[in-house]
Amino acid sequence: MVLKDADLLDEIGVMSIFMSANWLDNTNGLFFSSLNKRIINKELSFCDETKAMLKTRTAQLIINQKKAFIEQFINQLEAELCDLEEYERRIR
C-alpha cells in the first residue's frame, strides 16, 4: 500500500506542472495561458482522482499539500499574467 501511494504521489505537484509544460509548445506566445488552463483542467482533477485511490492517511495529507501547492501556483501565475497584460496595454 505504501509503495503504491508513493508512486501515485510522485506524479503530482511540481513534477506535474513540469510535465504539463512539456506537453505544450513553449514557443507559442500564449504558452503561459495555455499552461494555466492545462493545469486547471487536467492536474487539479488528477489530484482528486488520485486522492480517491490513496490508501494511507499520510498519503492523503501529502496530496492535500501538493494540491494546495498547485492551486497556489495557479493563483500566482494568473496574477503575473494579469500584470503582464496590464504592462503590455500600458506600453502600446
N, C-alpha and C positions, 0 to 999 in steps of 0.2 A: 504493500500500500504506500509506504513512504517513498519508495523509488518511483512509483508511477506518478504520485503527486509532484515529485521533484521534476520529473520530465515534463509534465504539463506546465509547471510554473516557469521553467526555463524559457519558454517561448513568449512570455508576457512581460511587459514593462519596457525598458529601454530597448531591449532586443526586438520587440515587436514594432517599435517605432522605426528602428533602423531597417528592419525587413520590409515594412510598408514603404519606406522611402526608396528602397531598391527596386520596387515594382514600378516606380514612376520614372518618367523622363525628366531628369534633373536639368535639362537644357531648356525646358518649357518655362516661359515667363510666369506661368501660373503654378509652378511646382509646389510652392508652399501652401497655396489654397487647395490644391489637389491632395496634398499630403494631409492637410487638416480634415478634409472630407473623408478620405480613406480611413483615417484613424477613428473618426467618429462612427462611420458606417460599418467598419469591419472589426476594429480592435476592441471597442467597448462591448460589442455584442459577443465577441470571442471570450472576453473576460467572464461575462455572465454564463456562457455555455460551459466554460472550463470550470467555473466555481461549482456548478451543479455536479461535476464529475469527481471533484476532490473528496478524499475520504477522511483526511485528518483535520483536526481543529487548527493546528498550526498552519497548514496549507491554506485553510480558509482565511486566516488572519493575514497571511502573506499576500494572497491575491487581492484582498481589500486594499492593502498598502500599494500594491502595484497598480491597481485600477485608479486609486487616488492620484498616483504619480502621473498616469496617462491623462487624467482629467485636468490636472494642474498644467501639464504640457500643452494641452489643447487650449486652455484659457490663456496661457502666456503667448502662444502662437497667434491666437486670434487678436490679442491686444497689440502685438507687434505688427500684424498685418494691417490693422486699422491705423496704426501710427504711420506705417509706410504709405498707405493710401492717402492719408492726410498730407504727408510730406510731398507726395507726388502732385497732389492738387495745388499745393502752395507754390511749387516751382514752375508750374505751367503758365 
